[in-house]
Amino acid sequence: MSLRVVPVTLGAARAFVERHHSHHHAPVGGLLACAVADGERLCCVAILSRPVARMLDARGDVAEVTRVATDRTPGAALLCLRTLTGVAVRLGWARLVSYTLLGESGGLYRQAGWRVTGIVEASQGWHSRAARTTVQGGAKVRWEYGPGALPADGAAALVAGMCVGCVEIPSRAETLPLLAGGVR
């Protein structure tokens, strides 16, 4: 196995997410994507986007890793996330955020040097726009990286650790109205 970072279009990354992400559909858009291949076979992608929570980006220097999807090739997800993280910081994003569902281990983020900065309850205002669909509601763990990242929150990390394997992670619905026309 010889893993290597390869370029990927947002469209191809979104299509990969649709095929391989365990519980989320592809995001609607993105700023850039990164991929890892084993030989000629694509085995992981990561997508960087503007923050879903718009209030996080008041200064314009915050980006969100909205998806990391893998076919479970060992080491591919870590290489992909570390590469995307490094590129994003070098391009000027001072604070990177990402979320895992409460109950997921977050081991990938921990291995990549990210830190837990809080537990975020499900937003009650998310459904204020007709096109928004929540596939998995509930609390999420916020992870951050970069020179502008918030400090680690030890209490939140403890709660997140205690919930690993104790909170059910629902399967994704196979159809999502936003993507009814197919991945572009």
Secondary structure, DSSP 8 states (H G I E B T S, - for coil): --EEEE---HHHHHHHHHHH-SS----S--SEEEEEEETTEEEEEEEEES-SSGGGGTTS-EEEEEEEEE---TTHHHHHHHHHHHHHHHTT--EEEEEEETTS--HHHHHTT-EEEEEE---SSGGGSTT---SS-S-EEEEEESTT-----HHHHHHHHHHTTTS------S--GGGTT---
